[in-house]
Amino acid sequence: MTQTVLFGIDRLIADPALRRPLAGRRIALLAHPASVTADLTHSLDALAARPDLKITAAFGPQHGLRGDKQDNMVESPDFLDPQLGIPIFSLYGEVRRPTDAMMDTFDVLLVDLQDLGCRIYTFITTLRYVLEAAAKHGKSVWVLDRPNPAGRPIEGLTLREGWESFVGAGAMPMRHGLTMGELGHWFIATLKLDVDYRVIEMQGWQPDAAPGYGWPLGERTWINPSPNAPNLWMARAYAGTVMLEGATLSEGRGTTRPLELFGAPDIDARAVLTEMETFAPHWLNGCKLRECWFEPTFHKHAGRLNHGIQIHCEGPYYDHTAFKPWRIQALAFKVIRRLYPDYPLWRDFAYEYEHDRLAIDLINGSPLLREWVDDPATQADDLDRLTTPDEEAWQEHRRQFLIY
């Protein structure tokens, strides 16, 4: 099969000229389970097999380097790699930011992380933290670029000042439409970092091309970048369904289709769907919503029958430019609040180690979305009036950072 899209890792492995600046330098890799080459070799193994590269350390983000932790807020320890004999440091364990001692183990950090194109996905926060540490310590960072599987569309409120967190890396909308390499340029510009930064660009990536619209569907194998990211459809829906982590509704964790559906044992999903179609039908374009029943084996409402809705954003139902996952999920919350005014919709628990702010607000980077849902007087147009200026401003602002 001919490869029309080459990821950054594949180009680096294949081209000695790209590797030449790394000669004689100590190299570390920041990677996760989806960090694989075209033939599905893990990037750490592929790089370690190159005699001209000296790999001295590796880092794992949330869920681990090779992938071991199912849920959020389950930490991974540091360990010694049994094959390579190098330290593997966790950036989701004792620390979120690399320590001085960790930074001392390398000269150049290669970042090879498959992102989902959503602000809340913590790998982009980890990218920010390693760029800040590299600037402080005079280290180089190279991003081995990968596709944004959600493509270029933009959606959602911009994170407001003071709402930065591990699930809020900076002032961007929920669905940012950038690759990791592009995000690195944005972080450096926004944070005014003085850091030696390089992107090993993809070759042949066409973010607007059917049928993948961001992901080279049929050409590259999907590997879960985190345990509950099982396919492209989840990646498309995620900018909306991730908000369920701040709600009492199940997002389908504990089923085989997590973050593609939502529901609860005590709602009438058919009534919810009907009301969604009445309240803001124009937000439902580009996909198909289907009533469903599911029983999670773990996580929220485990072992109970949930009445829910699945978002189908694939095949004949998918329109890439029309699909609005963030508005769809916002609409579901709004309708449940209208149908069940006293429903305990928002989870009140410590989310990503933040104790003083509601998870739904942390996820959205401000209380604006929740306030719109909870106010009985607000309509769909009110949320659009809040959000559209943010989306248009980001569209203009991000243009200077686009590589492809």
BALOBA-1460 file (C-alpha; in Angstrom, 3 decimals):
// residues 404
<rec num="1" residu="m" x="0.000" y="0.000" z="0.000"/>
<rec num="2" residu="t" x="1.430" y="3.395" z="-0.888"/>
<rec num="3" residu="q" x="1.609" y="5.878" z="1.948"/>
<rec num="4" residu="t" x="0.182" y="9.210" z="0.864"/>
<rec num="5" residu="v" x="0.352" y="10.628" z="4.399"/>
<rec num="6" residu="l" x="3.590" y="10.439" z="6.362"/>
<rec num="7" residu="f" x="3.505" y="11.363" z="10.062"/>
<rec num="8" residu="g" x="6.429" y="13.145" z="11.711"/>
<rec num="9" residu="i" x="7.772" y="9.965" z="13.304"/>
<rec num="10" residu="d" x="7.810" y="8.144" z="9.947"/>
<rec num="11" residu="r" x="9.717" y="10.955" z="8.256"/>
<rec num="12" residu="l" x="12.260" y="11.134" z="11.087"/>
<rec num="13" residu="i" x="12.870" y="7.378" z="11.004"/>
<rec num="14" residu="a" x="13.127" y="7.300" z="7.199"/>
<rec num="15" residu="d" x="15.294" y="10.367" z="6.585"/>
<rec num="16" residu="p" x="18.876" y="10.500" z="7.937"/>
<rec num="17" residu="a" x="19.073" y="14.193" z="7.022"/>
<rec num="18" residu="l" x="16.246" y="15.000" z="9.451"/>
<rec num="19" residu="r" x="18.052" y="13.080" z="12.210"/>
<rec num="20" residu="r" x="21.465" y="14.648" z="11.605"/>
<rec num="21" residu="p" x="20.969" y="17.585" z="14.030"/>
<rec num="22" residu="l" x="20.350" y="14.994" z="16.774"/>
<rec num="23" residu="a" x="23.797" y="13.389" z="16.389"/>
<rec num="24" residu="g" x="25.683" y="13.203" z="19.684"/>
<rec num="25" residu="r" x="22.799" y="14.705" z="21.666"/>
<rec num="26" residu="r" x="20.915" y="12.971" z="24.458"/>
<rec num="27" residu="i" x="17.323" y="12.401" z="23.341"/>
<rec num="28" residu="a" x="14.139" y="11.875" z="25.341"/>
<rec num="29" residu="l" x="10.729" y="10.923" z="23.966"/>
<rec num="30" residu="l" x="7.313" y="12.010" z="25.235"/>
<rec num="31" residu="a" x="4.835" y="9.451" z="23.922"/>
<rec num="32" residu="h" x="1.769" y="7.317" z="24.635"/>
<rec num="33" residu="p" x="0.185" y="4.107" z="23.244"/>
<rec num="34" residu="a" x="-0.836" y="5.716" z="19.923"/>
<rec num="35" residu="s" x="2.740" y="6.865" z="19.302"/>
<rec num="36" residu="v" x="3.405" y="4.296" z="16.596"/>
<rec num="37" residu="t" x="4.987" y="4.245" z="13.164"/>
<rec num="38" residu="a" x="3.122" y="3.326" z="9.987"/>
<rec num="39" residu="d" x="3.925" y="-0.364" z="10.623"/>
<rec num="40" residu="l" x="2.631" y="-0.044" z="14.238"/>
<rec num="41" residu="t" x="6.039" y="-0.151" z="15.941"/>
<rec num="42" residu="h" x="5.965" y="1.962" z="19.090"/>
<rec num="43" residu="s" x="7.927" y="5.152" z="18.527"/>
<rec num="44" residu="l" x="10.226" y="4.470" z="21.486"/>
<rec num="45" residu="d" x="11.241" y="1.119" z="19.994"/>
<rec num="46" residu="a" x="11.597" y="2.582" z="16.492"/>
<rec num="47" residu="l" x="13.850" y="5.405" z="17.693"/>
<rec num="48" residu="a" x="15.891" y="3.160" z="20.000"/>
<rec num="49" residu="a" x="16.583" y="0.868" z="17.023"/>
<rec num="50" residu="r" x="18.369" y="3.705" z="15.158"/>
<rec num="51" residu="p" x="22.136" y="3.384" z="15.804"/>
<rec num="52" residu="d" x="22.641" y="7.114" z="15.209"/>
<rec num="53" residu="l" x="20.244" y="8.146" z="18.017"/>
<rec num="54" residu="k" x="21.056" y="8.119" z="21.730"/>
<rec num="55" residu="i" x="17.819" y="7.691" z="23.690"/>
<rec num="56" residu="t" x="18.431" y="8.458" z="27.371"/>
<rec num="57" residu="a" x="14.911" y="8.867" z="28.822"/>
<rec num="58" residu="a" x="11.213" y="8.769" z="28.022"/>
<rec num="59" residu="f" x="8.123" y="10.474" z="29.398"/>
<rec num="60" residu="g" x="4.525" y="9.303" z="29.612"/>
<rec num="61" residu="p" x="1.532" y="11.697" z="29.864"/>
<rec num="62" residu="q" x="-1.859" y="10.892" z="31.399"/>
<rec num="63" residu="h" x="-2.686" y="7.157" z="31.080"/>
<rec num="64" residu="g" x="1.006" y="6.259" z="30.636"/>
<rec num="65" residu="l" x="3.705" y="5.763" z="27.997"/>
<rec num="66" residu="r" x="2.510" y="2.323" z="26.926"/>
<rec num="67" residu="g" x="-1.016" y="2.783" z="28.277"/>
<rec num="68" residu="d" x="-2.192" y="1.356" z="31.537"/>
<rec num="69" residu="k" x="-4.770" y="3.528" z="33.279"/>
<rec num="70" residu="q" x="-8.477" y="3.411" z="32.384"/>
<rec num="71" residu="d" x="-9.927" y="6.432" z="34.114"/>
<rec num="72" residu="n" x="-9.033" y="10.072" z="34.696"/>
<rec num="73" residu="m" x="-7.070" y="10.971" z="37.817"/>
<rec num="74" residu="v" x="-5.416" y="7.536" z="38.030"/>
<rec num="75" residu="e" x="-1.720" y="8.210" z="38.301"/>
<rec num="76" residu="s" x="1.178" y="6.364" z="36.705"/>
<rec num="77" residu="p" x="4.519" y="5.790" z="38.483"/>
<rec num="78" residu="d" x="8.072" y="6.328" z="37.239"/>
<rec num="79" residu="f" x="9.934" y="3.138" z="36.289"/>
<rec num="80" residu="l" x="12.976" y="1.762" z="34.466"/>
<rec num="81" residu="d" x="12.254" y="0.426" z="30.985"/>
<rec num="82" residu="p" x="13.126" y="-3.297" z="31.166"/>
<rec num="83" residu="q" x="14.225" y="-3.533" z="27.512"/>
<rec num="84" residu="l" x="16.096" y="-0.264" z="27.079"/>
<rec num="85" residu="g" x="17.301" y="0.311" z="30.619"/>
<rec num="86" residu="i" x="16.317" y="4.000" z="30.514"/>
<rec num="87" residu="p" x="14.175" y="5.903" z="33.027"/>
<rec num="88" residu="i" x="10.509" y="6.364" z="32.106"/>
<rec num="89" residu="f" x="9.141" y="9.439" z="33.847"/>
<rec num="90" residu="s" x="5.445" y="9.984" z="34.475"/>
<rec num="91" residu="l" x="4.011" y="13.445" z="33.859"/>
<rec num="92" residu="y" x="0.767" y="12.264" z="35.437"/>
<rec num="93" residu="g" x="1.978" y="10.946" z="38.775"/>
<rec num="94" residu="e" x="3.898" y="12.749" z="41.482"/>
<rec num="95" residu="v" x="4.236" y="15.715" z="39.098"/>
<rec num="96" residu="r" x="2.473" y="17.258" z="36.106"/>
<rec num="97" residu="r" x="5.473" y="19.347" z="35.087"/>
<rec num="98" residu="p" x="8.911" y="17.799" z="34.491"/>
<rec num="99" residu="t" x="11.296" y="18.319" z="37.414"/>
<rec num="100" residu="d" x="14.802" y="19.749" z="37.139"/>
<rec num="101" residu="a" x="16.215" y="16.233" z="37.587"/>
<rec num="102" residu="m" x="14.062" y="14.916" z="34.717"/>
<rec num="103" residu="m" x="15.163" y="17.785" z="32.473"/>
<rec num="104" residu="d" x="18.801" y="16.934" z="33.209"/>
<rec num="105" residu="t" x="18.478" y="13.557" z="31.473"/>
<rec num="106" residu="f" x="18.285" y="14.890" z="27.895"/>
<rec num="107" residu="d" x="19.248" y="17.652" z="25.470"/>
<rec num="108" residu="v" x="16.390" y="17.272" z="22.962"/>
<rec num="109" residu="l" x="12.825" y="16.201" z="23.752"/>
<rec num="110" residu="l" x="10.895" y="14.570" z="20.917"/>
<rec num="111" residu="v" x="7.134" y="14.921" z="21.417"/>
<rec num="112" residu="d" x="5.086" y="12.294" z="19.571"/>
<rec num="113" residu="l" x="1.530" y="12.493" z="20.914"/>
<rec num="114" residu="q" x="-1.693" y="11.781" z="19.045"/>
<rec num="115" residu="d" x="-4.132" y="14.527" z="20.035"/>
<rec num="116" residu="l" x="-7.938" y="14.623" z="19.634"/>
<rec num="117" residu="g" x="-8.248" y="18.303" z="18.721"/>
<rec num="118" residu="c" x="-9.997" y="19.311" z="21.935"/>
<rec num="119" residu="r" x="-8.772" y="21.881" z="24.483"/>
<rec num="120" residu="i" x="-9.558" y="19.648" z="27.425"/>
<rec num="121" residu="y" x="-7.408" y="16.746" z="26.219"/>
<rec num="122" residu="t" x="-4.511" y="16.871" z="28.664"/>
<rec num="123" residu="f" x="-1.748" y="16.025" z="26.191"/>
<rec num="124" residu="i" x="-1.791" y="19.611" z="24.940"/>
<rec num="125" residu="t" x="-1.388" y="20.899" z="28.508"/>
<rec num="126" residu="t" x="1.573" y="18.550" z="28.899"/>
<rec num="127" residu="l" x="3.014" y="20.027" z="25.679"/>
<rec num="128" residu="r" x="2.699" y="23.499" z="27.204"/>
<rec num="129" residu="y" x="4.413" y="22.382" z="30.430"/>
<rec num="130" residu="v" x="7.378" y="20.753" z="28.658"/>
<rec num="131" residu="l" x="7.830" y="23.818" z="26.429"/>
<rec num="132" residu="e" x="7.926" y="26.035" z="29.524"/>
<rec num="133" residu="a" x="10.433" y="23.695" z="31.200"/>
<rec num="134" residu="a" x="12.562" y="23.549" z="28.034"/>
<rec num="135" residu="a" x="12.680" y="27.347" z="27.883"/>
<rec num="136" residu="k" x="13.799" y="27.470" z="31.520"/>
<rec num="137" residu="h" x="16.505" y="24.804" z="31.085"/>
<rec num="138" residu="g" x="17.744" y="25.672" z="27.603"/>
<rec num="139" residu="k" x="16.552" y="22.396" z="26.056"/>
<rec num="140" residu="s" x="15.282" y="21.750" z="22.526"/>
<rec num="141" residu="v" x="11.770" y="20.458" z="21.769"/>
<rec num="142" residu="w" x="10.844" y="18.775" z="18.507"/>
<rec num="143" residu="v" x="7.206" y="17.874" z="17.824"/>
<rec num="144" residu="l" x="6.838" y="14.875" z="15.513"/>
<rec num="145" residu="d" x="3.547" y="16.020" z="14.074"/>
<rec num="146" residu="r" x="0.375" y="13.948" z="13.735"/>
<rec num="147" residu="p" x="-3.111" y="14.664" z="12.354"/>
<rec num="148" residu="n" x="-5.821" y="16.423" z="14.269"/>
<rec num="149" residu="p" x="-8.531" y="13.766" z="13.722"/>
<rec num="150" residu="a" x="-11.318" y="16.281" z="14.337"/>
<rec num="151" residu="g" x="-9.942" y="18.390" z="11.491"/>
<rec num="152" residu="r" x="-10.019" y="22.158" z="11.161"/>
<rec num="153" residu="p" x="-13.530" y="23.138" z="12.408"/>
<rec num="154" residu="i" x="-13.688" y="25.462" z="15.417"/>
<rec num="155" residu="e" x="-16.350" y="25.347" z="18.110"/>
<rec num="156" residu="g" x="-17.018" y="26.408" z="21.657"/>
<rec num="157" residu="l" x="-16.368" y="29.190" z="24.107"/>
<rec num="158" residu="t" x="-12.813" y="30.444" z="24.570"/>
<rec num="159" residu="l" x="-11.296" y="29.716" z="27.974"/>
<rec num="160" residu="r" x="-11.510" y="32.872" z="30.097"/>
<rec num="161" residu="e" x="-8.594" y="34.416" z="31.952"/>
<rec num="162" residu="g" x="-7.969" y="32.774" z="35.320"/>
<rec num="163" residu="w" x="-9.565" y="29.488" z="34.236"/>
<rec num="164" residu="e" x="-6.344" y="27.799" z="33.119"/>
<rec num="165" residu="s" x="-5.951" y="24.270" z="34.496"/>
<rec num="166" residu="f" x="-4.642" y="20.857" z="33.542"/>
<rec num="167" residu="v" x="-7.744" y="20.537" z="31.335"/>
<rec num="168" residu="g" x="-7.470" y="24.132" z="30.146"/>
<rec num="169" residu="a" x="-4.092" y="24.816" z="28.582"/>
<rec num="170" residu="g" x="-4.876" y="28.307" z="27.324"/>
<rec num="171" residu="a" x="-7.312" y="30.767" z="25.782"/>
<rec num="172" residu="m" x="-8.619" y="28.691" z="22.892"/>
<rec num="173" residu="p" x="-12.099" y="27.328" z="22.058"/>
<rec num="174" residu="m" x="-13.032" y="23.765" z="22.996"/>
<rec num="175" residu="r" x="-12.431" y="22.565" z="19.414"/>
<rec num="176" residu="h" x="-9.275" y="24.327" z="18.254"/>
<rec num="177" residu="g" x="-8.534" y="22.769" z="14.858"/>
<rec num="178" residu="l" x="-4.723" y="22.733" z="15.223"/>
<rec num="179" residu="t" x="-2.138" y="19.936" z="15.189"/>
<rec num="180" residu="m" x="0.288" y="19.433" z="18.074"/>
<rec num="181" residu="g" x="3.062" y="21.022" z="16.011"/>
<rec num="182" residu="e" x="0.909" y="24.067" z="15.344"/>
<rec num="183" residu="l" x="-0.147" y="24.263" z="18.994"/>
<rec num="184" residu="g" x="3.529" y="24.345" z="19.984"/>
<rec num="185" residu="h" x="4.019" y="27.454" z="17.854"/>
<rec num="186" residu="w" x="0.899" y="28.989" z="19.436"/>
<rec num="187" residu="f" x="2.076" y="28.289" z="23.000"/>
<rec num="188" residu="i" x="5.519" y="29.772" z="22.284"/>
<rec num="189" residu="a" x="3.983" y="32.925" z="20.811"/>
<rec num="190" residu="t" x="1.280" y="33.299" z="23.469"/>
<rec num="191" residu="l" x="3.537" y="32.608" z="26.462"/>
<rec num="192" residu="k" x="6.489" y="34.491" z="24.902"/>
<rec num="193" residu="l" x="8.822" y="31.530" z="25.385"/>
<rec num="194" residu="d" x="12.432" y="31.568" z="24.255"/>
<rec num="195" residu="v" x="12.886" y="27.931" z="23.278"/>
<rec num="196" residu="d" x="14.598" y="26.020" z="20.480"/>
<rec num="197" residu="y" x="11.531" y="24.496" z="18.813"/>
<rec num="198" residu="r" x="11.118" y="22.479" z="15.663"/>
<rec num="199" residu="v" x="8.233" y="20.634" z="14.011"/>
<rec num="200" residu="i" x="8.901" y="17.534" z="11.926"/>
<rec num="201" residu="e" x="5.941" y="18.142" z="9.676"/>
<rec num="202" residu="m" x="3.617" y="15.590" z="8.181"/>
<rec num="203" residu="q" x="3.751" y="15.009" z="4.475"/>
<rec num="204" residu="g" x="0.518" y="14.850" z="2.494"/>
<rec num="205" residu="w" x="-1.917" y="15.615" z="5.305"/>
<rec num="206" residu="q" x="-5.168" y="17.028" z="3.911"/>
<rec num="207" residu="p" x="-7.411" y="18.019" z="6.805"/>
<rec num="208" residu="d" x="-10.421" y="18.751" z="4.594"/>
<rec num="209" residu="a" x="-10.277" y="15.563" z="2.509"/>
<rec num="210" residu="a" x="-13.079" y="12.978" z="2.648"/>
<rec num="211" residu="p" x="-13.757" y="10.525" z="4.159"/>
<rec num="212" residu="g" x="-11.554" y="11.165" z="7.192"/>
<rec num="213" residu="y" x="-11.594" y="14.986" z="7.302"/>
<rec num="214" residu="g" x="-8.479" y="15.117" z="9.444"/>
<rec num="215" residu="w" x="-7.737" y="11.428" z="9.910"/>
<rec num="216" residu="p" x="-6.326" y="9.421" z="6.944"/>
<rec num="217" residu="l" x="-9.145" y="6.895" z="7.153"/>
<rec num="218" residu="g" x="-8.355" y="3.583" z="5.480"/>
<rec num="219" residu="e" x="-4.672" y="4.449" z="5.362"/>
<rec num="220" residu="r" x="-3.609" y="4.590" z="9.005"/>
<rec num="221" residu="t" x="-4.695" y="2.294" z="11.814"/>
<rec num="222" residu="w" x="-6.470" y="3.943" z="14.740"/>
<rec num="223" residu="i" x="-4.721" y="3.247" z="18.057"/>
<rec num="224" residu="n" x="-6.440" y="4.514" z="21.206"/>
<rec num="225" residu="p" x="-4.477" y="7.578" z="22.374"/>
<rec num="226" residu="s" x="-6.252" y="7.100" z="25.700"/>
<rec num="227" residu="p" x="-8.315" y="4.119" z="26.883"/>
<rec num="228" residu="n" x="-11.712" y="5.690" z="26.156"/>
<rec num="229" residu="a" x="-10.791" y="7.042" z="22.699"/>
<rec num="230" residu="p" x="-11.584" y="3.915" z="20.660"/>
<rec num="231" residu="n" x="-12.266" y="5.349" z="17.201"/>
<rec num="232" residu="l" x="-12.536" y="8.359" z="14.923"/>
<rec num="233" residu="w" x="-16.237" y="8.881" z="15.683"/>
<rec num="234" residu="m" x="-15.444" y="9.397" z="19.351"/>
<rec num="235" residu="a" x="-12.779" y="11.939" z="18.357"/>
<rec num="236" residu="r" x="-15.351" y="13.857" z="16.327"/>
<rec num="237" residu="a" x="-17.950" y="13.895" z="19.101"/>
<rec num="238" residu="y" x="-15.484" y="14.481" z="21.941"/>
<rec num="239" residu="a" x="-15.520" y="18.300" z="21.940"/>
<rec num="240" residu="g" x="-19.134" y="17.972" z="23.087"/>
<rec num="241" residu="t" x="-19.304" y="14.691" z="24.975"/>
<rec num="242" residu="v" x="-16.287" y="15.517" z="27.149"/>
<rec num="243" residu="m" x="-18.580" y="17.956" z="28.971"/>
<rec num="244" residu="l" x="-20.383" y="14.896" z="30.369"/>
<rec num="245" residu="e" x="-17.391" y="14.406" z="32.668"/>
<rec num="246" residu="g" x="-18.784" y="17.403" z="34.559"/>
<rec num="247" residu="a" x="-22.340" y="16.055" z="34.578"/>
<rec num="248" residu="t" x="-24.112" y="13.243" z="36.417"/>
<rec num="249" residu="l" x="-25.177" y="11.685" z="33.110"/>
<rec num="250" residu="s" x="-23.152" y="8.722" z="31.884"/>
<rec num="251" residu="e" x="-20.841" y="9.411" z="28.946"/>
<rec num="252" residu="g" x="-20.743" y="5.689" z="28.185"/>
<rec num="253" residu="r" x="-17.588" y="4.842" z="30.132"/>
<rec num="254" residu="g" x="-17.991" y="1.203" z="31.012"/>
<rec num="255" residu="t" x="-19.486" y="0.487" z="27.572"/>
<rec num="256" residu="t" x="-17.732" y="-0.175" z="24.272"/>
<rec num="257" residu="r" x="-18.798" y="3.224" z="22.836"/>
<rec num="258" residu="p" x="-17.613" y="5.744" z="25.434"/>
<rec num="259" residu="l" x="-18.014" y="9.453" z="24.665"/>
<rec num="260" residu="e" x="-20.258" y="8.748" z="21.684"/>
<rec num="261" residu="l" x="-23.426" y="8.541" z="23.776"/>
<rec num="262" residu="f" x="-25.000" y="9.821" z="26.961"/>
<rec num="263" residu="g" x="-27.842" y="8.862" z="29.238"/>
<rec num="264" residu="a" x="-29.038" y="8.060" z="32.735"/>
<rec num="265" residu="p" x="-31.404" y="5.594" z="34.423"/>
<rec num="266" residu="d" x="-33.863" y="8.348" z="35.341"/>
<rec num="267" residu="i" x="-34.387" y="10.306" z="32.115"/>
<rec num="268" residu="d" x="-36.709" y="9.673" z="29.182"/>
<rec num="269" residu="a" x="-34.268" y="9.910" z="26.291"/>
<rec num="270" residu="r" x="-37.023" y="9.845" z="23.702"/>
<rec num="271" residu="a" x="-38.587" y="12.931" z="25.267"/>
<rec num="272" residu="v" x="-35.142" y="14.561" z="25.455"/>
<rec num="273" residu="l" x="-34.515" y="13.898" z="21.773"/>
<rec num="274" residu="t" x="-37.921" y="15.279" z="20.759"/>
<rec num="275" residu="e" x="-37.352" y="18.439" z="22.780"/>
<rec num="276" residu="m" x="-33.833" y="18.867" z="21.299"/>
<rec num="277" residu="e" x="-35.325" y="18.720" z="17.812"/>
<rec num="278" residu="t" x="-37.869" y="21.392" z="18.819"/>
<rec num="279" residu="f" x="-35.598" y="23.749" z="20.770"/>
<rec num="280" residu="a" x="-32.640" y="24.063" z="18.358"/>
<rec num="281" residu="p" x="-33.025" y="21.814" z="15.297"/>
<rec num="282" residu="h" x="-30.319" y="23.759" z="13.393"/>
<rec num="283" residu="w" x="-27.705" y="22.575" z="15.916"/>
<rec num="284" residu="l" x="-28.358" y="18.931" z="15.049"/>
<rec num="285" residu="n" x="-27.143" y="19.011" z="11.442"/>
<rec num="286" residu="g" x="-24.309" y="16.832" z="10.162"/>
<rec num="287" residu="c" x="-25.066" y="13.761" z="12.265"/>
<rec num="288" residu="k" x="-27.838" y="11.405" z="13.362"/>
<rec num="289" residu="l" x="-29.057" y="11.080" z="16.943"/>
<rec num="290" residu="r" x="-30.479" y="7.703" z="17.945"/>
<rec num="291" residu="e" x="-32.318" y="6.629" z="21.076"/>
<rec num="292" residu="c" x="-30.497" y="3.768" z="22.795"/>
<rec num="293" residu="w" x="-30.260" y="1.756" z="26.010"/>
<rec num="294" residu="f" x="-27.002" y="0.803" z="27.696"/>
<rec num="295" residu="e" x="-25.686" y="-0.648" z="30.956"/>
<rec num="296" residu="p" x="-22.203" y="0.534" z="31.988"/>
<rec num="297" residu="t" x="-20.040" y="-2.152" z="33.594"/>
<rec num="298" residu="f" x="-18.096" y="0.478" z="35.551"/>
<rec num="299" residu="h" x="-18.097" y="4.236" z="36.245"/>
<rec num="300" residu="k" x="-21.329" y="6.280" z="36.518"/>
<rec num="301" residu="h" x="-24.581" y="4.285" z="36.857"/>
<rec num="302" residu="a" x="-22.625" y="0.995" z="36.652"/>
<rec num="303" residu="g" x="-24.849" y="-2.059" z="36.434"/>
<rec num="304" residu="r" x="-27.992" y="-0.002" z="35.815"/>
<rec num="305" residu="l" x="-29.957" y="0.328" z="32.606"/>
<rec num="306" residu="n" x="-29.518" y="3.816" z="31.138"/>
<rec num="307" residu="h" x="-31.851" y="5.420" z="28.627"/>
<rec num="308" residu="g" x="-29.718" y="7.471" z="26.295"/>
<rec num="309" residu="i" x="-28.845" y="8.972" z="22.946"/>
<rec num="310" residu="q" x="-25.993" y="7.992" z="20.639"/>
<rec num="311" residu="i" x="-24.411" y="10.588" z="18.351"/>
<rec num="312" residu="h" x="-23.686" y="9.033" z="14.948"/>
<rec num="313" residu="c" x="-21.122" y="11.169" z="13.114"/>
<rec num="314" residu="e" x="-20.042" y="8.717" z="10.456"/>
<rec num="315" residu="g" x="-21.030" y="7.391" z="7.074"/>
<rec num="316" residu="p" x="-24.006" y="8.933" z="5.263"/>
<rec num="317" residu="y" x="-25.052" y="10.988" z="8.302"/>
<rec num="318" residu="y" x="-21.814" y="12.947" z="8.637"/>
<rec num="319" residu="d" x="-21.348" y="16.449" z="7.301"/>
<rec num="320" residu="h" x="-17.958" y="17.708" z="8.441"/>
<rec num="321" residu="t" x="-18.675" y="21.419" z="8.229"/>
<rec num="322" residu="a" x="-22.216" y="21.217" z="9.640"/>
<rec num="323" residu="f" x="-21.501" y="18.956" z="12.657"/>
<rec num="324" residu="k" x="-21.535" y="20.870" z="15.964"/>
<rec num="325" residu="p" x="-20.745" y="18.443" z="18.804"/>
<rec num="326" residu="w" x="-20.307" y="21.110" z="21.485"/>
<rec num="327" residu="r" x="-23.697" y="22.664" z="20.726"/>
<rec num="328" residu="i" x="-25.357" y="19.237" z="20.565"/>
<rec num="329" residu="q" x="-24.192" y="18.389" z="24.074"/>
<rec num="330" residu="a" x="-25.023" y="21.859" z="25.364"/>
<rec num="331" residu="l" x="-28.507" y="21.410" z="23.908"/>
<rec num="332" residu="a" x="-28.941" y="18.050" z="25.633"/>
<rec num="333" residu="f" x="-28.102" y="19.646" z="28.985"/>
<rec num="334" residu="k" x="-30.489" y="22.538" z="28.289"/>
<rec num="335" residu="v" x="-33.348" y="20.235" z="27.389"/>
<rec num="336" residu="i" x="-32.853" y="18.021" z="30.443"/>
<rec num="337" residu="r" x="-32.925" y="21.160" z="32.587"/>
<rec num="338" residu="r" x="-36.178" y="22.234" z="30.855"/>
<rec num="339" residu="l" x="-37.834" y="18.813" z="31.207"/>
<rec num="340" residu="y" x="-36.524" y="18.131" z="34.733"/>
<rec num="341" residu="p" x="-35.934" y="21.536" z="36.401"/>
<rec num="342" residu="d" x="-34.652" y="20.025" z="39.662"/>
<rec num="343" residu="y" x="-32.456" y="17.347" z="38.063"/>
<rec num="344" residu="p" x="-29.029" y="17.170" z="39.786"/>
<rec num="345" residu="l" x="-27.237" y="17.670" z="36.480"/>
<rec num="346" residu="w" x="-23.808" y="18.951" z="37.564"/>
<rec num="347" residu="r" x="-21.299" y="16.708" z="39.305"/>
<rec num="348" residu="d" x="-19.874" y="18.195" z="42.477"/>
<rec num="349" residu="f" x="-16.508" y="16.536" z="43.008"/>
<rec num="350" residu="a" x="-12.798" y="17.347" z="42.794"/>
<rec num="351" residu="y" x="-12.086" y="17.275" z="39.057"/>
<rec num="352" residu="e" x="-8.438" y="17.098" z="37.996"/>
<rec num="353" residu="y" x="-7.440" y="18.026" z="41.559"/>
<rec num="354" residu="e" x="-9.421" y="21.284" z="41.534"/>
<rec num="355" residu="h" x="-11.615" y="21.533" z="44.627"/>
<rec num="356" residu="d" x="-13.124" y="25.001" z="44.520"/>
<rec num="357" residu="r" x="-14.727" y="25.118" z="41.064"/>
<rec num="358" residu="l" x="-17.416" y="22.967" z="39.468"/>
<rec num="359" residu="a" x="-16.081" y="20.442" z="36.951"/>
<rec num="360" residu="i" x="-18.456" y="21.656" z="34.221"/>
<rec num="361" residu="d" x="-17.022" y="25.185" z="34.583"/>
<rec num="362" residu="l" x="-13.441" y="23.950" z="34.596"/>
<rec num="363" residu="i" x="-14.124" y="21.944" z="31.436"/>
<rec num="364" residu="n" x="-15.648" y="24.945" z="29.659"/>
<rec num="365" residu="g" x="-13.093" y="27.432" z="30.925"/>
<rec num="366" residu="s" x="-15.762" y="29.619" z="32.559"/>
<rec num="367" residu="p" x="-19.254" y="29.341" z="34.101"/>
<rec num="368" residu="l" x="-20.902" y="30.750" z="30.930"/>
<rec num="369" residu="l" x="-22.142" y="27.444" z="29.484"/>
<rec num="370" residu="r" x="-23.596" y="26.232" z="32.798"/>
<rec num="371" residu="e" x="-25.282" y="29.586" z="33.413"/>
<rec num="372" residu="w" x="-26.893" y="29.410" z="29.960"/>
<rec num="373" residu="v" x="-28.178" y="25.888" z="30.675"/>
<rec num="374" residu="d" x="-29.531" y="26.735" z="34.119"/>
<rec num="375" residu="d" x="-31.281" y="29.984" z="33.160"/>
<rec num="376" residu="p" x="-34.868" y="29.095" z="32.127"/>
<rec num="377" residu="a" x="-35.148" y="32.269" z="30.035"/>
<rec num="378" residu="t" x="-32.228" y="31.650" z="27.656"/>
<rec num="379" residu="q" x="-32.671" y="30.414" z="24.093"/>
<rec num="380" residu="a" x="-30.329" y="28.855" z="21.525"/>
<rec num="381" residu="d" x="-29.550" y="32.261" z="20.028"/>
<rec num="382" residu="d" x="-28.246" y="33.459" z="23.398"/>
<rec num="383" residu="l" x="-25.542" y="30.798" z="23.423"/>
<rec num="384" residu="d" x="-24.671" y="31.567" z="19.807"/>
<rec num="385" residu="r" x="-24.319" y="35.256" z="20.690"/>
<rec num="386" residu="l" x="-21.839" y="34.340" z="23.411"/>
<rec num="387" residu="t" x="-19.900" y="31.792" z="21.405"/>
<rec num="388" residu="t" x="-19.775" y="32.926" z="17.763"/>
<rec num="389" residu="p" x="-17.516" y="35.949" z="18.456"/>
<rec num="390" residu="d" x="-15.036" y="33.624" z="20.219"/>
<rec num="391" residu="e" x="-15.066" y="31.206" z="17.287"/>
<rec num="392" residu="e" x="-14.611" y="33.959" z="14.702"/>
<rec num="393" residu="a" x="-11.767" y="35.555" z="16.666"/>
<rec num="394" residu="w" x="-9.954" y="32.211" z="16.938"/>
<rec num="395" residu="q" x="-10.451" y="31.564" z="13.222"/>
<rec num="396" residu="e" x="-8.581" y="34.775" z="12.501"/>
<rec num="397" residu="h" x="-5.983" y="34.441" z="15.272"/>
<rec num="398" residu="r" x="-4.920" y="30.865" z="14.546"/>
<rec num="399" residu="r" x="-4.287" y="31.542" z="10.839"/>
<rec num="400" residu="q" x="-0.674" y="32.567" z="11.456"/>
<rec num="401" residu="f" x="0.069" y="29.222" z="13.139"/>
<rec num="402" residu="l" x="-1.260" y="26.920" z="10.393"/>
<rec num="403" residu="i" x="1.420" y="24.760" z="8.800"/>
<rec num="404" residu="y" x="-0.787" y="22.731" z="6.443"/>
